Amino acid sequence: MAEQSYILTLPLLTEKWQEDVLFKRLEIARNIYNASLGELMKRHKRLKQDEMYRYWIQQPKSKERNQALRELNKEYGLSEYAIHTYVKPIQHHFKKNMDSFTAQKIATRSWLTFERYFYGTAKKVVFKRRGELHSVEGKSNTSGIRFKDRTLYWNGLEISVTVRERDNYAHMSLKDKVKYCRIIHKVVRGKERYFVQLVLGGVPPEKIDRETGEVKHPRGIGKVGIDIGTQTIAVVTTTEAKLLELTPAVNTMEREKRILQRKSDRQRRANNPHKYNEDGTIKRTKDRWIASKNYLKTKSLLSEINRKIADIRKQEHNKMVNWILSLGDDIKVETMNYKGLQRRAKETTVNERTGRINRKKRYGKSLMKKAPSMLLTILDNKLKYADHQLKKIETSKVKASQFNHFSGDCVKKTLNERWNDFNGMKVQRDL
């Protein structure tokens, strides 16, 4: 079993010239990422033209076929370590700003992007534009990006971090071994900010209330059942049952976000009439987009509200997880295929009442807004710190929503039927 680890994020006390150097290095990292991703796509194109590849890819799945395809991938340099070799001379060109470990990690990121495309998980790869790569990381704390004595070291840069005197959690965390570091760039309220994420070995320390001296988030003992949906979560124990909305705090901000999105779209259309057809669709031409100052200001406000929504969503999920863990440590949840819920419906259906074709979209926006999968990930991680794990139950086998508590039979229901009526007694299907 791999050693457990957790992350501590600390703000960097940067001067203006240090911010310029960090931005320059992030742009170098972006260029290395795009170059290695482009090279992988070229190698893949050459592989597809190979006659042996065309022959084997059409054969039924077998060990012989897999072995032949692996050898062809190796021959054409389609592997993580082959792309490490490719970036070595590029890194050497930028050796004053980029160390070899960091360059290898960037190459690994490009390989993981290509791998999703190569095995059919993604439809295409996306190259990063200027300012779109926001993080770089090392491979160890002995070379490249290093953290020692509350100072970040990287190719001549020495930047101190801010650790508040009253932050006992940070002080206790810094006693653990640093595995490697990650530098993060964010724009917070219109200002450029840089942070260091320390990947620390071990288990995160417990947070203590300074006034009472007690543990802030005590853990309970007992069984807990969870039924999580796209926007709600049902939590049941031996003493209580609750149906709660996920992250209600982001609802108001989502409305503000939609207003800004419509505003930025109007501004872009007003500035670029030459880029739109008469029916409002975009012309796929090489003409440049014109961005006005007001459009850039709106775009900045939109980025800020997206950052706030992401931070509040994660904070709300952590609060919810701490409350669930206070109820018990034996937690069970039904499996849910969130990727399947994101996809559009394949079949075209007609509304019987209106006669119109029903929309094919499903729950993509709800999942983006509420992020139920993130909550389960946080819950599972916190359980693992206490040598437990989140127990997943097959939904198709249990059929909890279909179960009749009186007859013991399972009766199928439509998605909009949220309540079970048992001889006048109503029971919420999620509970």
C-alpha positions in Angstrom: 0.0 0.0 0.0 1.3 3.4 -1.0 2.2 5.9 1.8 -0.5 8.3 2.6 -0.1 12.0 1.9 -1.9 15.3 2.1 -1.5 18.8 0.9 -0.7 22.1 2.7 -1.1 25.3 0.7 0.8 28.4 1.7 1.0 31.8 0.1 4.4 33.0 -1.2 5.8 36.4 -0.2 6.8 37.4 -3.8 8.4 40.6 -5.0 7.5 42.0 -8.4 10.6 40.8 -10.1 10.1 37.3 -8.7 6.5 37.2 -10.0 7.9 38.1 -13.5 10.4 35.3 -13.3 7.7 32.8 -12.1 5.3 33.9 -14.9 8.2 33.5 -17.5 8.9 30.0 -16.2 5.2 29.0 -16.4 5.2 30.2 -20.0 8.3 28.0 -20.7 6.5 25.1 -19.0 3.5 25.7 -21.3 5.7 25.7 -24.4 7.3 22.4 -23.3 3.8 21.0 -22.7 2.5 22.0 -26.1 5.7 20.8 -27.8 5.6 17.4 -26.2 1.9 17.0 -26.9 2.4 18.0 -30.5 5.2 15.5 -30.9 3.0 12.7 -29.4 0.2 13.6 -32.0 2.8 13.4 -34.8 4.0 10.0 -33.7 0.4 8.8 -33.4 -0.3 9.9 -36.9 2.7 8.0 -38.2 1.6 4.9 -36.2 -1.8 5.0 -37.8 -0.2 4.9 -41.3 1.7 1.7 -40.5 0.4 -1.3 -42.3 1.0 -3.7 -39.4 -0.9 -1.4 -37.0 -3.8 -1.3 -39.4 -3.8 -5.0 -39.6 -3.6 -5.7 -35.8 -6.1 -3.0 -34.8 -8.8 -4.8 -36.9 -8.2 -8.2 -35.3 -10.3 -9.5 -32.4 -8.9 -8.8 -28.9 -6.3 -11.3 -27.8 -3.0 -11.5 -25.9 -1.1 -11.7 -29.3 -2.8 -8.6 -30.5 -2.1 -6.7 -27.3 1.6 -7.7 -27.5 1.9 -6.6 -31.1 0.3 -3.2 -30.4 2.6 -2.7 -27.4 5.6 -3.4 -29.6 4.4 -0.9 -32.3 3.8 1.7 -29.6 7.3 1.2 -28.4 8.7 1.4 -31.9 7.0 4.7 -32.6 8.0 6.2 -29.2 4.4 6.3 -27.8 5.3 6.0 -24.1 5.8 8.2 -21.1 9.5 7.6 -20.9 10.0 8.1 -24.6 8.5 11.6 -24.3 10.8 12.2 -21.3 13.7 11.6 -23.7 12.2 14.0 -26.2 12.0 17.0 -23.7 15.5 16.5 -22.5 17.2 18.8 -25.1 14.3 21.3 -24.8 14.9 21.5 -21.1 18.6 21.9 -21.6 17.9 25.0 -23.8 16.0 26.5 -20.9 18.3 25.2 -18.1 18.6 28.6 -16.4 14.8 28.6 -15.8 13.7 24.9 -16.0 15.2 21.9 -14.1 15.1 18.4 -15.5 12.6 17.0 -12.9 10.1 19.7 -13.6 10.4 19.2 -17.3 9.8 15.5 -16.9 6.7 16.2 -14.9 5.4 18.5 -17.6 6.1 15.8 -20.2 4.1 13.3 -18.0 1.2 15.7 -18.0 1.2 15.9 -21.8 1.4 12.1 -21.9 -1.6 11.7 -19.6 -3.6 14.1 -21.9 -2.6 12.2 -25.0 -3.3 8.8 -23.3 -7.0 9.8 -22.8 -7.2 10.6 -26.5 -5.3 7.5 -27.5 -7.6 5.1 -25.6 -10.8 6.8 -26.6 -11.7 8.5 -23.3 -11.3 11.9 -24.9 -12.4 13.0 -28.4 -9.5 15.4 -29.0 -6.5 17.0 -27.2 -6.4 20.7 -26.4 -3.2 22.8 -26.5 -2.7 25.5 -23.8 -2.8 29.1 -24.8 -0.8 31.9 -23.2 -1.5 32.2 -19.5 -3.5 28.9 -19.3 -0.9 26.8 -17.5 -1.2 27.7 -13.8 1.0 25.1 -12.0 4.3 23.3 -12.2 5.6 20.7 -9.8 8.8 18.7 -9.0 9.4 15.0 -8.4 11.2 15.2 -5.1 12.3 17.7 -2.4 16.0 17.1 -3.1 16.4 18.7 -6.5 14.6 21.3 -8.7 11.6 22.9 -6.8 12.5 22.5 -3.1 11.1 23.7 0.2 13.4 24.0 3.2 13.2 26.2 6.4 10.0 27.9 5.2 11.6 29.0 2.0 11.0 27.9 -1.6 14.1 27.3 -3.8 14.0 27.0 -7.5 16.9 27.6 -9.9 18.2 30.7 -8.1 14.9 31.9 -6.8 14.4 32.0 -3.0 10.9 33.0 -1.9 9.7 32.9 1.7 6.2 31.7 2.7 3.6 33.2 5.0 2.7 31.1 8.1 0.5 32.8 10.6 1.6 32.5 14.2 -1.9 31.3 15.3 -2.2 28.7 12.6 -1.4 25.6 14.7 -2.5 23.3 11.8 0.2 24.7 9.5 2.8 24.5 12.2 2.1 20.9 13.0 1.9 20.0 9.3 5.3 21.5 8.6 6.9 18.9 10.9 6.0 16.1 8.4 8.3 15.1 5.5 7.9 17.1 2.3 7.6 14.7 -0.7 7.6 17.3 -3.4 6.3 20.9 -4.1 3.9 22.4 -6.5 3.8 26.1 -7.5 0.3 27.5 -8.1 -0.6 30.8 -9.9 -4.0 32.4 -9.2 -5.7 35.7 -9.9 -7.5 36.7 -6.7 -9.6 39.9 -6.8 -7.7 41.1 -9.9 -4.2 40.6 -8.3 -1.6 38.0 -9.3 -0.9 35.6 -6.4 1.4 32.7 -6.1 1.1 29.7 -3.7 3.2 26.7 -2.9 1.5 23.3 -2.3 3.5 21.0 -0.1 2.7 17.3 -0.7 3.4 16.0 2.8 3.8 12.3 3.9 1.5 10.9 6.6 -1.9 11.9 7.9 -3.1 15.5 8.4 -3.1 16.6 12.0 -6.3 17.2 13.9 -7.5 20.7 14.2 -7.8 21.9 17.8 -10.1 24.7 19.0 -7.8 27.3 20.6 -10.4 28.4 23.2 -11.6 25.0 24.5 -8.6 22.8 23.5 -11.0 20.2 22.1 -10.9 18.6 18.6 -12.8 20.7 16.2 -14.3 17.8 14.1 -14.7 14.7 16.3 -15.3 11.4 14.6 -18.3 9.2 15.4 -18.7 5.4 15.5 -21.5 3.5 13.8 -23.2 2.8 10.5 -24.2 5.6 8.1 -26.0 5.2 4.8 -25.8 7.7 2.0 -27.8 8.2 -1.2 -26.3 11.0 -3.2 -28.0 12.4 -6.3 -27.1 15.2 -8.8 -28.2 18.0 -6.4 -29.2 16.4 -3.1 -27.8 13.9 -0.5 -29.8 11.7 1.8 -28.0 10.7 5.0 -29.5 8.0 7.3 -28.2 6.7 10.7 -29.9 4.7 13.5 -31.1 7.9 15.1 -31.8 10.4 12.3 -32.5 10.7 8.6 -32.0 13.9 6.5 -32.4 14.9 2.9 -30.1 17.9 2.2 -29.2 20.1 -0.8 -25.6 20.1 -1.9 -23.8 23.4 -1.6 -26.8 25.7 -1.4 -24.4 28.7 -0.9 -23.4 28.7 -4.6 -27.0 29.1 -6.0 -27.0 32.9 -5.8 -23.5 33.1 -7.3 -24.5 30.9 -10.1 -27.2 33.5 -11.1 -24.6 36.3 -11.0 -22.4 34.1 -13.2 -25.1 33.6 -15.8 -25.7 37.3 -16.0 -22.0 38.0 -16.6 -21.8 35.2 -19.2 -24.7 36.8 -21.2 -23.1 40.3 -20.8 -19.7 39.1 -22.1 -21.4 37.3 -25.0 -23.2 40.6 -26.0 -20.0 42.5 -25.8 -18.1 40.0 -27.9 -20.9 40.0 -30.6 -20.9 43.8 -30.6 -17.1 44.0 -31.1 -16.9 41.2 -33.7 -19.8 41.4 -36.2 -17.5 40.1 -38.9 -17.1 36.8 -36.9 -20.8 35.9 -36.9 -23.2 34.6 -39.5 -26.7 36.0 -40.0 -28.2 33.2 -37.9 -25.9 34.1 -35.0 -23.5 31.2 -35.4 -19.7 31.8 -35.4 -17.8 32.0 -38.7 -14.9 29.6 -38.7 -12.4 32.0 -40.3 -8.9 33.1 -39.4 -9.9 36.7 -38.7 -8.8 37.8 -35.3 -11.2 38.4 -32.4 -11.4 42.0 -31.1 -11.5 42.3 -27.3 -12.6 45.7 -25.9 -11.5 46.9 -22.5 -15.0 46.5 -21.1 -15.1 42.9 -22.5 -11.8 42.1 -20.7 -13.1 43.7 -17.5 -16.3 41.5 -17.7 -14.1 38.4 -18.4 -12.0 39.2 -15.3 -15.2 39.5 -13.2 -16.4 36.2 -14.6 -13.1 34.5 -13.7 -13.3 35.9 -10.2 -16.8 34.6 -9.6 -15.8 31.2 -11.0 -12.9 31.1 -8.5 -15.2 32.0 -5.6 -17.8 29.4 -6.6 -15.1 26.7 -6.8 -13.7 27.7 -3.3 -17.1 27.9 -1.7 -18.2 24.6 -3.2 -15.1 22.8 -1.8 -15.5 24.5 1.6 -19.2 23.4 1.7 -18.3 19.8 0.8 -15.7 19.7 3.5 -18.2 20.9 6.1 -20.7 18.3 4.9 -18.1 15.5 5.1 -17.0 16.5 8.6 -20.7 16.3 9.7 -21.2 12.9 8.1 -18.0 11.6 9.8 -19.3 12.8 13.1 -22.3 10.4 12.7 -20.2 7.2 12.1 -17.2 5.5 10.5 -18.9 2.6 8.6 -20.3 4.6 5.6 -22.0 3.0 2.7 -23.1 4.7 -0.6 -24.8 3.5 -3.8 -22.7 3.6 -6.9 -23.5 6.3 -9.4 -22.2 6.7 -13.0 -21.7 10.5 -13.2 -20.0 10.4 -16.6 -23.1 8.7 -17.9 -25.4 11.4 -16.4 -23.3 14.1 -18.2 -23.8 12.6 -21.6 -26.6 13.7 -23.9 -29.4 11.3 -24.6 -28.9 9.2 -27.8 -32.6 8.6 -28.7 -34.8 11.4 -30.0 -38.1 11.5 -28.1 -41.3 13.5 -28.5 -43.2 15.2 -25.7 -46.7 13.6 -25.7 -48.3 16.8 -24.2 -46.8 19.4 -26.5 -45.8 17.3 -29.5 -42.3 18.9 -29.5 -39.0 17.1 -29.5 -37.5 16.7 -26.0 -34.1 18.1 -25.2 -31.3 15.6 -25.2 -29.3 17.3 -22.4 -29.3 15.6 -19.0 -27.5 16.6 -15.8 -24.3 18.2 -17.0 -25.0 21.6 -15.5 -26.3 20.2 -12.2 -23.2 18.1 -11.8 -20.9 21.0 -12.7 -22.6 23.3 -10.1 -22.9 20.8 -7.2 -20.0 18.4 -7.9 -21.3 15.3 -6.0 -18.4 13.2 -7.0 -16.0 15.6 -5.4 -17.8 15.2 -2.1 -17.4 11.4 -2.3 -13.7 11.8 -3.1 -13.2 14.0 0.0 -15.2 11.6 2.2 -13.2 8.6 1.0 -9.8 10.4 1.5 -10.7 11.4 5.1 -11.9 7.9 5.9 -8.6 6.5 4.6 -6.7 8.7 7.0 -8.5 6.8 9.8 -7.8 3.3 8.2 -11.4 3.1 6.9 -12.8 3.4 3.4 -16.1 4.4 1.7 -18.0 1.2 1.0 -19.8 1.3 -2.4 -22.9 -0.8 -3.0 -24.2 -1.8 -6.5 -27.3 0.2 -7.2 -28.7 -2.4 -9.6 -28.5 -5.1 -7.0 -29.9 -3.2 -4.0 -32.8 -1.3 -5.8 -33.4 0.8 -2.7 -35.6 3.4 -4.5 -37.9 0.6 -5.9 -38.2 -1.4 -2.7 -41.7 -1.7 -1.0 -41.1 -1.8 2.7 -44.4 -3.6 3.4 -44.6 -6.2 0.6 -40.9 -6.7 0.1 -41.3 -6.3 -3.7 -39.4 -4.0 -6.0 -41.6 -1.7 -8.2 -40.0 0.5 -10.9 -40.8 4.2 -10.9 -40.2 7.1 -13.2 -37.5 9.7 -12.3 -40.0 12.3 -11.3 -41.8 10.0 -8.8 -39.9 11.1 -5.6 -42.3 9.6 -3.1 -43.5 6.1 -2.4 -47.2 5.8 -1.4 -47.7 2.7 0.8 -51.5 2.6 1.6 -51.6 6.3 2.4 -48.2 6.4 4.1 -45.8 8.5 2.1 -42.0 7.7 2.1 -39.4 9.7 0.4 -37.6 7.3 -2.1 -34.1 8.6 -1.3 -34.6 8.0 2.4 
